[in-house]
Amino acid sequence: MPEPLLVAALGDIHGRFHRVETWLDALEQARGRPVGMVLAVGDVEAFRRGDDHRRKAAKRTMPAEFAEYADGIRRVKRPLYFIGGNNEDFEALHDFQDGGELAPGVTYLGRSGSRELCGLRVAYLSGIHAPRFIEQPLRRPITQDLMKQAGYFRAAEVERVMPLRDMDLMLVHEWPRGIVQRAREENPTPPRPLPSYWIGNPVTRKLVDTVLPRWMLCGHSHKAFAVTLEGVGRPATRIACLDQATRPEESVFWLEYEGRTAVRAGWGVTGQVAWVMDQRWDMASLPVPSVEAEGGDATVTAPA
């Protein structure tokens, strides 16, 4: 029987390429097998300079290490596929709306669509929801205002994903609306405080309820979260929301596949299994939160 495929997912990287490579080294050692591919859920920030004026001011204190990969000084050890968030080098990504390789082994999937990656069917939608702009055309981001608008998905991009079916994974940046309420309904006394109910958007929720992927991975809100959407006649969609890449405990999530079937999953880089096939996936599946915070790079509690 072939060795299970180990898939690693990363929360918002925000330019921190070096540390996530180290984390993936540790995950491979812990699981005793190579990571077949890495999926990043947006806000990767593949900028060449940390002080790039196109970055939001709050992000310019974060590292911008992508230049070493783009210039061939360093190379990622595993293929990395990412979607766009609302903090990206949109000027560079504009010419790759259907995806493309930005550096050896680093591939932008594009604004929306689907790919077969390592034998898995992966749907994706880049960006976040802004009702004012969803029907507006996407323009080349040559000004600061247009760069911001490039971080919003458009109706045509959503419609490209809606007809998809039989998806193993779906990558989105912003959470679907209502999943926090779902978690509260399942457990009135959850094992950890829940995020605010306002998190998420209705467009992404309609998307997941229509496409019905087996797993959905999200970023943006810098919170780890786990919930299952299911019902009578509705197959389960397990949702994992990832923290930003400050510490690996809740910003790294992994799945192991046998064929197209996910058989186990876990958080962080210790290799500890948090879920096995047919087990419940909910807030109890999250790791015990650490009281430590990384100095000068602490996790925030709202989208940035």
Contacts in CASP RR format, 6 or more apart in sequence:
PFRMAT RR
TARGET T0000
AUTHOR 0000-0000-0000
METHOD contacts of the structure
MODEL  1
MPEPLLVAALGDIHGRFHRVETWLDALEQARGRPVGMVLAVGDVEAFRRG
DDHRRKAAKRTMPAEFAEYADGIRRVKRPLYFIGGNNEDFEALHDFQDGG
ELAPGVTYLGRSGSRELCGLRVAYLSGIHAPRFIEQPLRRPITQDLMKQA
GYFRAAEVERVMPLRDMDLMLVHEWPRGIVQRAREENPTPPRPLPSYWIG
NPVTRKLVDTVLPRWMLCGHSHKAFAVTLEGVGRPATRIACLDQATRPEE
SVFWLEYEGRTAVRAGWGVTGQVAWVMDQRWDMASLPVPSVEAEGGDATV
TAPA
1 258 0 8 1.000
2 258 0 8 1.000
2 259 0 8 1.000
3 33 0 8 1.000
4 33 0 8 1.000
4 256 0 8 1.000
4 257 0 8 1.000
4 258 0 8 1.000
4 263 0 8 1.000
5 36 0 8 1.000
5 118 0 8 1.000
5 120 0 8 1.000
5 256 0 8 1.000
5 257 0 8 1.000
5 258 0 8 1.000
5 259 0 8 1.000
6 27 0 8 1.000
6 28 0 8 1.000
6 31 0 8 1.000
6 33 0 8 1.000
6 34 0 8 1.000
6 35 0 8 1.000
6 36 0 8 1.000
6 254 0 8 1.000
6 255 0 8 1.000
6 256 0 8 1.000
7 35 0 8 1.000
7 36 0 8 1.000
7 37 0 8 1.000
7 38 0 8 1.000
7 39 0 8 1.000
7 118 0 8 1.000
7 120 0 8 1.000
7 254 0 8 1.000
7 255 0 8 1.000
7 256 0 8 1.000
7 257 0 8 1.000
8 24 0 8 1.000
8 27 0 8 1.000
8 35 0 8 1.000
8 36 0 8 1.000
8 37 0 8 1.000
8 38 0 8 1.000
8 39 0 8 1.000
8 78 0 8 1.000
8 252 0 8 1.000
8 253 0 8 1.000
8 254 0 8 1.000
9 38 0 8 1.000
9 39 0 8 1.000
9 40 0 8 1.000
9 41 0 8 1.000
9 217 0 8 1.000
9 240 0 8 1.000
9 242 0 8 1.000
9 252 0 8 1.000
9 253 0 8 1.000
9 254 0 8 1.000
9 255 0 8 1.000
10 20 0 8 1.000
10 38 0 8 1.000
10 39 0 8 1.000
10 40 0 8 1.000
10 41 0 8 1.000
10 242 0 8 1.000
10 245 0 8 1.000
10 251 0 8 1.000
10 252 0 8 1.000
11 40 0 8 1.000
11 41 0 8 1.000
11 42 0 8 1.000
11 43 0 8 1.000
11 219 0 8 1.000
11 242 0 8 1.000
11 243 0 8 1.000
11 244 0 8 1.000
11 245 0 8 1.000
11 251 0 8 1.000
11 252 0 8 1.000
11 253 0 8 1.000
12 41 0 8 1.000
12 42 0 8 1.000
12 43 0 8 1.000
12 44 0 8 1.000
12 85 0 8 1.000
12 87 0 8 1.000
12 219 0 8 1.000
12 220 0 8 1.000
12 222 0 8 1.000
12 242 0 8 1.000
12 244 0 8 1.000
12 245 0 8 1.000
12 251 0 8 1.000
13 20 0 8 1.000
13 40 0 8 1.000
13 42 0 8 1.000
13 43 0 8 1.000
13 44 0 8 1.000
13 45 0 8 1.000
13 82 0 8 1.000
13 244 0 8 1.000
13 245 0 8 1.000
14 43 0 8 1.000
14 44 0 8 1.000
14 45 0 8 1.000
14 59 0 8 1.000
14 62 0 8 1.000
14 87 0 8 1.000
14 244 0 8 1.000
14 245 0 8 1.000
15 44 0 8 1.000
15 45 0 8 1.000
15 46 0 8 1.000
15 47 0 8 1.000
15 62 0 8 1.000
15 63 0 8 1.000
15 64 0 8 1.000
15 65 0 8 1.000
15 66 0 8 1.000
16 62 0 8 1.000
16 63 0 8 1.000
16 65 0 8 1.000
16 245 0 8 1.000
17 63 0 8 1.000
17 65 0 8 1.000
17 66 0 8 1.000
17 68 0 8 1.000
17 69 0 8 1.000
17 76 0 8 1.000
18 63 0 8 1.000
18 65 0 8 1.000
19 245 0 8 1.000
20 245 0 8 1.000
20 252 0 8 1.000
21 76 0 8 1.000
21 77 0 8 1.000
23 248 0 8 1.000
23 252 0 8 1.000
23 268 0 8 1.000
23 269 0 8 1.000
24 35 0 8 1.000
24 38 0 8 1.000
24 77 0 8 1.000
24 78 0 8 1.000
24 252 0 8 1.000
24 269 0 8 1.000
25 77 0 8 1.000
26 248 0 8 1.000
26 269 0 8 1.000
27 35 0 8 1.000
27 252 0 8 1.000
27 254 0 8 1.000
27 268 0 8 1.000
27 269 0 8 1.000
27 271 0 8 1.000
28 34 0 8 1.000
28 35 0 8 1.000
30 269 0 8 1.000
30 270 0 8 1.000
30 271 0 8 1.000
31 254 0 8 1.000
31 256 0 8 1.000
31 271 0 8 1.000
34 78 0 8 1.000
35 78 0 8 1.000
35 254 0 8 1.000
36 78 0 8 1.000
36 79 0 8 1.000
36 118 0 8 1.000
37 78 0 8 1.000
37 79 0 8 1.000
37 80 0 8 1.000
37 81 0 8 1.000
37 117 0 8 1.000
37 118 0 8 1.000
38 76 0 8 1.000
38 78 0 8 1.000
38 79 0 8 1.000
38 80 0 8 1.000
38 81 0 8 1.000
39 80 0 8 1.000
39 81 0 8 1.000
39 82 0 8 1.000
39 122 0 8 1.000
39 169 0 8 1.000
39 171 0 8 1.000
39 217 0 8 1.000
40 80 0 8 1.000
40 81 0 8 1.000
40 82 0 8 1.000
40 83 0 8 1.000
41 82 0 8 1.000
41 83 0 8 1.000
41 171 0 8 1.000
41 172 0 8 1.000
41 173 0 8 1.000
41 217 0 8 1.000
41 218 0 8 1.000
41 219 0 8 1.000
41 220 0 8 1.000
41 242 0 8 1.000
42 82 0 8 1.000
42 83 0 8 1.000
42 84 0 8 1.000
42 85 0 8 1.000
42 88 0 8 1.000
42 126 0 8 1.000
42 127 0 8 1.000
42 173 0 8 1.000
42 219 0 8 1.000
42 220 0 8 1.000
43 84 0 8 1.000
43 85 0 8 1.000
43 86 0 8 1.000
43 87 0 8 1.000
43 88 0 8 1.000
43 173 0 8 1.000
43 219 0 8 1.000
43 220 0 8 1.000
43 244 0 8 1.000
44 82 0 8 1.000
44 84 0 8 1.000
44 85 0 8 1.000
44 88 0 8 1.000
45 55 0 8 1.000
45 59 0 8 1.000
45 62 0 8 1.000
45 64 0 8 1.000
45 66 0 8 1.000
45 87 0 8 1.000
45 88 0 8 1.000
45 89 0 8 1.000
46 66 0 8 1.000
46 70 0 8 1.000
46 88 0 8 1.000
46 89 0 8 1.000
46 92 0 8 1.000
46 102 0 8 1.000
46 103 0 8 1.000
46 106 0 8 1.000
46 108 0 8 1.000
47 54 0 8 1.000
47 55 0 8 1.000
47 64 0 8 1.000
47 66 0 8 1.000
47 89 0 8 1.000
48 64 0 8 1.000
48 66 0 8 1.000
48 67 0 8 1.000
48 70 0 8 1.000
49 64 0 8 1.000
49 67 0 8 1.000
50 60 0 8 1.000
50 62 0 8 1.000
50 63 0 8 1.000
50 64 0 8 1.000
51 60 0 8 1.000
51 64 0 8 1.000
52 60 0 8 1.000
52 64 0 8 1.000
52 89 0 8 1.000
54 89 0 8 1.000
54 90 0 8 1.000
54 91 0 8 1.000
54 144 0 8 1.000
54 147 0 8 1.000
55 64 0 8 1.000
55 87 0 8 1.000
56 87 0 8 1.000
56 304 0 8 1.000
58 304 0 8 1.000
59 87 0 8 1.000
59 304 0 8 1.000
62 297 0 8 1.000
66 102 0 8 1.000
66 103 0 8 1.000
66 106 0 8 1.000
67 73 0 8 1.000
68 74 0 8 1.000
69 75 0 8 1.000
69 76 0 8 1.000
69 103 0 8 1.000
69 104 0 8 1.000
69 106 0 8 1.000
70 102 0 8 1.000
70 103 0 8 1.000
72 103 0 8 1.000
72 104 0 8 1.000
75 103 0 8 1.000
75 104 0 8 1.000
75 105 0 8 1.000
76 103 0 8 1.000
76 104 0 8 1.000
76 105 0 8 1.000
76 106 0 8 1.000
79 105 0 8 1.000
79 107 0 8 1.000
80 105 0 8 1.000
80 106 0 8 1.000
80 107 0 8 1.000
81 107 0 8 1.000
81 109 0 8 1.000
81 115 0 8 1.000
81 117 0 8 1.000
81 122 0 8 1.000
82 106 0 8 1.000
82 107 0 8 1.000
82 108 0 8 1.000
82 109 0 8 1.000
83 108 0 8 1.000
83 109 0 8 1.000
83 110 0 8 1.000
83 124 0 8 1.000
83 125 0 8 1.000
83 126 0 8 1.000
83 127 0 8 1.000
83 171 0 8 1.000
83 172 0 8 1.000
83 173 0 8 1.000
84 93 0 8 1.000
84 108 0 8 1.000
84 110 0 8 1.000
84 111 0 8 1.000
84 126 0 8 1.000
84 127 0 8 1.000
84 151 0 8 1.000
84 173 0 8 1.000
85 126 0 8 1.000
85 127 0 8 1.000
85 128 0 8 1.000
85 151 0 8 1.000
85 173 0 8 1.000
85 220 0 8 1.000
86 127 0 8 1.000
86 128 0 8 1.000
86 148 0 8 1.000
86 151 0 8 1.000
86 152 0 8 1.000
86 173 0 8 1.000
86 220 0 8 1.000
86 303 0 8 1.000
87 304 0 8 1.000
88 150 0 8 1.000
88 151 0 8 1.000
90 141 0 8 1.000
90 147 0 8 1.000
90 150 0 8 1.000
90 151 0 8 1.000
91 141 0 8 1.000
91 142 0 8 1.000
91 147 0 8 1.000
92 102 0 8 1.000
93 108 0 8 1.000
93 110 0 8 1.000
93 150 0 8 1.000
94 140 0 8 1.000
94 141 0 8 1.000
94 150 0 8 1.000
96 102 0 8 1.000
96 108 0 8 1.000
96 110 0 8 1.000
97 110 0 8 1.000
97 111 0 8 1.000
97 138 0 8 1.000
98 110 0 8 1.000
98 111 0 8 1.000
99 107 0 8 1.000
99 108 0 8 1.000
99 109 0 8 1.000
99 110 0 8 1.000
100 107 0 8 1.000
100 108 0 8 1.000
100 110 0 8 1.000
101 107 0 8 1.000
101 108 0 8 1.000
102 108 0 8 1.000
109 115 0 8 1.000
109 122 0 8 1.000
109 124 0 8 1.000
109 126 0 8 1.000
109 171 0 8 1.000
110 124 0 8 1.000
110 126 0 8 1.000
111 125 0 8 1.000
111 126 0 8 1.000
111 127 0 8 1.000
111 138 0 8 1.000
111 153 0 8 1.000
111 154 0 8 1.000
111 157 0 8 1.000
112 124 0 8 1.000
112 125 0 8 1.000
112 126 0 8 1.000
112 153 0 8 1.000
112 157 0 8 1.000
112 158 0 8 1.000
112 160 0 8 1.000
112 161 0 8 1.000
113 123 0 8 1.000
113 124 0 8 1.000
113 125 0 8 1.000
113 160 0 8 1.000
113 161 0 8 1.000
113 164 0 8 1.000
114 121 0 8 1.000
114 122 0 8 1.000
114 123 0 8 1.000
114 124 0 8 1.000
114 161 0 8 1.000
114 164 0 8 1.000
114 167 0 8 1.000
115 122 0 8 1.000
115 124 0 8 1.000
116 122 0 8 1.000
119 259 0 8 1.000
119 260 0 8 1.000
120 168 0 8 1.000
120 169 0 8 1.000
120 257 0 8 1.000
120 260 0 8 1.000
121 166 0 8 1.000
121 167 0 8 1.000
121 168 0 8 1.000
121 169 0 8 1.000
121 260 0 8 1.000
122 167 0 8 1.000
122 168 0 8 1.000
122 169 0 8 1.000
122 170 0 8 1.000
122 171 0 8 1.000
123 161 0 8 1.000
123 164 0 8 1.000
123 167 0 8 1.000
123 169 0 8 1.000
123 170 0 8 1.000
123 171 0 8 1.000
123 211 0 8 1.000
123 213 0 8 1.000
124 161 0 8 1.000
124 170 0 8 1.000
124 171 0 8 1.000
124 172 0 8 1.000
125 153 0 8 1.000
125 157 0 8 1.000
125 158 0 8 1.000
125 161 0 8 1.000
125 170 0 8 1.000
125 171 0 8 1.000
125 172 0 8 1.000
125 173 0 8 1.000
125 204 0 8 1.000
125 207 0 8 1.000
126 151 0 8 1.000
126 153 0 8 1.000
126 157 0 8 1.000
126 173 0 8 1.000
127 151 0 8 1.000
127 152 0 8 1.000
127 153 0 8 1.000
127 172 0 8 1.000
127 173 0 8 1.000
127 174 0 8 1.000
128 151 0 8 1.000
128 152 0 8 1.000
128 153 0 8 1.000
128 173 0 8 1.000
128 174 0 8 1.000
128 201 0 8 1.000
128 220 0 8 1.000
128 303 0 8 1.000
129 152 0 8 1.000
129 153 0 8 1.000
129 174 0 8 1.000
129 200 0 8 1.000
129 201 0 8 1.000
129 202 0 8 1.000
129 203 0 8 1.000
129 204 0 8 1.000
130 149 0 8 1.000
130 152 0 8 1.000
133 149 0 8 1.000
133 152 0 8 1.000
133 154 0 8 1.000
134 152 0 8 1.000
134 153 0 8 1.000
134 154 0 8 1.000
134 155 0 8 1.000
134 158 0 8 1.000
134 203 0 8 1.000
135 154 0 8 1.000
135 155 0 8 1.000
136 149 0 8 1.000
136 154 0 8 1.000
137 154 0 8 1.000
138 149 0 8 1.000
138 150 0 8 1.000
138 154 0 8 1.000
139 146 0 8 1.000
139 149 0 8 1.000
140 146 0 8 1.000
141 147 0 8 1.000
141 149 0 8 1.000
141 150 0 8 1.000
153 203 0 8 1.000
158 203 0 8 1.000
158 207 0 8 1.000
161 170 0 8 1.000
161 207 0 8 1.000
161 211 0 8 1.000
162 207 0 8 1.000
162 210 0 8 1.000
162 211 0 8 1.000
164 211 0 8 1.000
165 211 0 8 1.000
165 212 0 8 1.000
167 211 0 8 1.000
167 212 0 8 1.000
167 213 0 8 1.000
167 214 0 8 1.000
168 213 0 8 1.000
168 214 0 8 1.000
168 215 0 8 1.000
168 257 0 8 1.000
168 260 0 8 1.000
168 262 0 8 1.000
169 213 0 8 1.000
169 214 0 8 1.000
169 215 0 8 1.000
169 216 0 8 1.000
169 217 0 8 1.000
170 207 0 8 1.000
170 208 0 8 1.000
170 211 0 8 1.000
170 213 0 8 1.000
170 215 0 8 1.000
170 216 0 8 1.000
170 217 0 8 1.000
171 216 0 8 1.000
171 217 0 8 1.000
172 204 0 8 1.000
172 207 0 8 1.000
172 208 0 8 1.000
172 216 0 8 1.000
172 217 0 8 1.000
172 218 0 8 1.000
172 219 0 8 1.000
173 218 0 8 1.000
173 219 0 8 1.000
173 220 0 8 1.000
174 200 0 8 1.000
174 201 0 8 1.000
174 204 0 8 1.000
174 218 0 8 1.000
174 219 0 8 1.000
174 220 0 8 1.000
174 221 0 8 1.000
174 303 0 8 1.000
175 199 0 8 1.000
175 200 0 8 1.000
175 201 0 8 1.000
175 204 0 8 1.000
175 218 0 8 1.000
175 219 0 8 1.000
175 220 0 8 1.000
175 221 0 8 1.000
175 225 0 8 1.000
175 239 0 8 1.000
175 241 0 8 1.000
176 200 0 8 1.000
176 201 0 8 1.000
176 204 0 8 1.000
176 205 0 8 1.000
176 207 0 8 1.000
176 208 0 8 1.000
176 216 0 8 1.000
176 218 0 8 1.000
176 239 0 8 1.000
177 199 0 8 1.000
177 200 0 8 1.000
177 201 0 8 1.000
177 202 0 8 1.000
177 204 0 8 1.000
177 205 0 8 1.000
178 197 0 8 1.000
178 200 0 8 1.000
178 205 0 8 1.000
179 200 0 8 1.000
179 205 0 8 1.000
179 225 0 8 1.000
179 227 0 8 1.000
179 229 0 8 1.000
179 239 0 8 1.000
180 194 0 8 1.000
180 195 0 8 1.000
180 196 0 8 1.000
180 197 0 8 1.000
180 199 0 8 1.000
180 225 0 8 1.000
181 197 0 8 1.000
182 227 0 8 1.000
182 229 0 8 1.000
183 190 0 8 1.000
183 194 0 8 1.000
183 225 0 8 1.000
183 227 0 8 1.000
183 282 0 8 1.000
183 283 0 8 1.000
184 190 0 8 1.000
184 194 0 8 1.000
186 227 0 8 1.000
186 282 0 8 1.000
186 283 0 8 1.000
187 282 0 8 1.000
187 283 0 8 1.000
187 284 0 8 1.000
190 283 0 8 1.000
191 283 0 8 1.000
191 284 0 8 1.000
191 286 0 8 1.000
192 283 0 8 1.000
192 286 0 8 1.000
192 289 0 8 1.000
194 283 0 8 1.000
195 221 0 8 1.000
195 223 0 8 1.000
195 225 0 8 1.000
195 301 0 8 1.000
199 221 0 8 1.000
199 223 0 8 1.000
199 303 0 8 1.000
200 221 0 8 1.000
208 216 0 8 1.000
208 229 0 8 1.000
208 237 0 8 1.000
208 239 0 8 1.000
209 229 0 8 1.000
209 234 0 8 1.000
212 234 0 8 1.000
212 235 0 8 1.000
212 237 0 8 1.000
213 237 0 8 1.000
214 235 0 8 1.000
214 236 0 8 1.000
214 237 0 8 1.000
214 238 0 8 1.000
214 262 0 8 1.000
215 237 0 8 1.000
215 238 0 8 1.000
215 239 0 8 1.000
215 240 0 8 1.000
215 255 0 8 1.000
215 262 0 8 1.000
216 237 0 8 1.000
216 238 0 8 1.000
216 239 0 8 1.000
216 240 0 8 1.000
217 239 0 8 1.000
217 240 0 8 1.000
217 241 0 8 1.000
217 242 0 8 1.000
217 253 0 8 1.000
218 225 0 8 1.000
218 239 0 8 1.000
218 240 0 8 1.000
218 241 0 8 1.000
218 242 0 8 1.000
219 241 0 8 1.000
219 242 0 8 1.000
219 244 0 8 1.000
220 303 0 8 1.000
221 241 0 8 1.000
221 302 0 8 1.000
221 303 0 8 1.000
222 243 0 8 1.000
222 244 0 8 1.000
222 299 0 8 1.000
222 300 0 8 1.000
222 301 0 8 1.000
222 302 0 8 1.000
222 303 0 8 1.000
222 304 0 8 1.000
223 241 0 8 1.000
223 243 0 8 1.000
223 301 0 8 1.000
224 241 0 8 1.000
224 242 0 8 1.000
224 243 0 8 1.000
224 250 0 8 1.000
224 251 0 8 1.000
224 267 0 8 1.000
224 286 0 8 1.000
224 287 0 8 1.000
225 239 0 8 1.000
225 240 0 8 1.000
225 241 0 8 1.000
225 283 0 8 1.000
225 286 0 8 1.000
226 238 0 8 1.000
226 239 0 8 1.000
226 240 0 8 1.000
226 241 0 8 1.000
226 281 0 8 1.000
226 282 0 8 1.000
226 283 0 8 1.000
226 285 0 8 1.000
226 286 0 8 1.000
227 238 0 8 1.000
227 239 0 8 1.000
227 281 0 8 1.000
227 282 0 8 1.000
227 283 0 8 1.000
228 236 0 8 1.000
228 237 0 8 1.000
228 238 0 8 1.000
228 239 0 8 1.000
228 280 0 8 1.000
228 281 0 8 1.000
228 282 0 8 1.000
229 236 0 8 1.000
229 237 0 8 1.000
229 239 0 8 1.000
230 236 0 8 1.000
230 237 0 8 1.000
236 281 0 8 1.000
238 275 0 8 1.000
238 281 0 8 1.000
240 253 0 8 1.000
240 265 0 8 1.000
242 250 0 8 1.000
242 251 0 8 1.000
242 252 0 8 1.000
242 253 0 8 1.000
243 249 0 8 1.000
243 250 0 8 1.000
243 251 0 8 1.000
243 299 0 8 1.000
244 251 0 8 1.000
244 299 0 8 1.000
244 300 0 8 1.000
245 251 0 8 1.000
246 293 0 8 1.000
246 294 0 8 1.000
246 297 0 8 1.000
246 298 0 8 1.000
246 299 0 8 1.000
247 290 0 8 1.000
247 292 0 8 1.000
247 294 0 8 1.000
247 299 0 8 1.000
248 268 0 8 1.000
248 269 0 8 1.000
249 267 0 8 1.000
249 268 0 8 1.000
249 287 0 8 1.000
249 289 0 8 1.000
249 290 0 8 1.000
250 267 0 8 1.000
250 268 0 8 1.000
250 286 0 8 1.000
250 287 0 8 1.000
250 289 0 8 1.000
251 268 0 8 1.000
252 267 0 8 1.000
252 268 0 8 1.000
252 269 0 8 1.000
253 265 0 8 1.000
253 266 0 8 1.000
253 267 0 8 1.000
253 268 0 8 1.000
254 265 0 8 1.000
254 266 0 8 1.000
254 267 0 8 1.000
254 268 0 8 1.000
254 271 0 8 1.000
255 262 0 8 1.000
255 264 0 8 1.000
255 265 0 8 1.000
255 266 0 8 1.000
256 262 0 8 1.000
256 263 0 8 1.000
256 264 0 8 1.000
256 265 0 8 1.000
257 263 0 8 1.000
261 277 0 8 1.000
262 277 0 8 1.000
263 276 0 8 1.000
263 277 0 8 1.000
264 273 0 8 1.000
264 275 0 8 1.000
264 276 0 8 1.000
264 277 0 8 1.000
265 273 0 8 1.000
265 274 0 8 1.000
265 275 0 8 1.000
265 285 0 8 1.000
266 272 0 8 1.000
266 273 0 8 1.000
266 274 0 8 1.000
266 275 0 8 1.000
267 274 0 8 1.000
267 286 0 8 1.000
267 287 0 8 1.000
268 287 0 8 1.000
272 287 0 8 1.000
274 285 0 8 1.000
274 286 0 8 1.000
274 287 0 8 1.000
275 281 0 8 1.000
275 285 0 8 1.000
293 299 0 8 1.000
END
